[in-house]
């Protein structure tokens, strides 16, 4: 997927395409995570779809839940584990988005034209 150290850096349009591919991966991962969170809050906590969206989006954004108190233990367990997952997802998404940029910088710093 990435060029080796002895290869020259890829042209800028190829780099932009690579960056777009990484963005698409993160967007798909966030969309699936949003759908799973909304379904869980709707089903387990009895939230309306808009309240489920709000809580899920706030957790994925790192802000914390907004909705009313959770009704029972399964809903609370889901919310707790989903909050842990959302925090980890933020780190994974940042890594996937920054990987092509960091690789390009490192490649420019270490590549020598011979």
C-alpha positions in Angstrom: 0.0 0.0 0.0 2.9 2.4 0.8 6.1 2.8 -1.2 9.3 1.3 0.2 12.2 3.4 1.5 14.2 2.9 -1.7 11.3 4.1 -4.0 10.7 7.8 -4.6 7.7 9.4 -3.0 4.5 9.1 -4.9 3.2 12.1 -6.8 0.9 14.5 -4.9 -2.3 13.4 -6.7 -1.6 9.7 -5.7 -1.0 10.9 -2.2 -4.4 12.8 -2.2 -6.1 9.6 -3.5 -4.5 7.6 -0.7 -5.6 10.2 1.9 -9.2 10.0 0.4 -9.2 6.2 0.7 -8.2 6.5 4.4 -10.9 9.1 5.0 -13.5 6.8 3.3 -12.4 3.9 5.7 -12.8 6.2 8.7 -16.2 7.5 7.4 -17.5 3.9 6.9 -16.3 2.9 10.4 -18.0 5.9 11.9 -21.2 5.2 10.0 -21.3 1.6 11.2 -20.5 2.7 14.7 -23.3 5.3 14.6 -25.8 2.8 13.4 -24.9 0.2 16.0 -25.0 2.8 18.8 -28.3 4.2 17.7 -29.8 0.7 17.5 -28.5 -0.2 20.9 -29.8 3.0 22.6 -33.2 2.7 20.8 -33.6 -1.0 21.6 -32.1 -1.3 25.1 -32.8 2.2 26.6 -36.1 2.8 24.8 -34.8 6.1 23.3 -36.5 7.6 20.3 -34.4 7.5 17.2 -33.4 11.2 17.5 -32.4 10.8 21.1 -30.5 7.6 20.2 -28.7 9.5 17.5 -27.9 12.4 19.9 -26.4 10.1 22.6 -24.5 8.0 20.0 -23.1 11.1 18.3 -22.1 12.7 21.5 -20.3 9.6 22.7 -18.5 9.2 19.3 -17.5 12.8 19.5 -16.1 12.4 23.0 -18.6 14.6 24.8 -20.5 12.1 26.8 -24.2 11.0 26.9 -26.9 13.6 26.8 -30.1 11.7 27.2 -32.3 10.9 30.2 -31.2 8.3 32.8 -30.9 4.8 31.5 -33.7 2.5 32.6 -32.0 -0.8 33.6 -28.7 -2.7 33.8 -28.6 -3.9 30.2 -29.0 -0.3 28.9 -26.3 0.9 31.4 -23.9 -1.9 30.4 -24.4 -1.1 26.7 -23.8 2.6 27.3 -20.7 1.9 29.3 -19.2 -0.5 26.8 -20.2 1.7 23.9 -18.5 4.7 25.6 -15.3 2.7 25.9 -15.6 1.6 22.3 -16.2 5.2 21.2 -13.1 6.4 23.0 -11.0 3.7 21.3 -12.6 4.5 18.0 -11.4 8.1 18.2 -7.8 6.9 18.6 -8.1 4.4 15.8 -9.7 6.9 13.4 -6.9 9.5 14.2 -4.3 6.8 13.5 -5.8 5.8 10.2 -6.2 9.5 9.1 -2.7 10.5 10.1 -0.9 7.4 8.7 -0.5 8.6 5.1 0.6 12.1 6.2 3.2 10.7 8.7 4.4 8.2 6.1 4.8 10.9 3.5 6.8 13.1 5.9 9.0 10.3 7.1 9.5 9.2 3.5 10.6 12.7 2.4 13.0 12.9 5.4 14.6 9.5 4.8 14.5 9.1 1.0 17.8 9.8 -0.8 17.9 10.2 -4.6 20.9 8.2 -5.9 
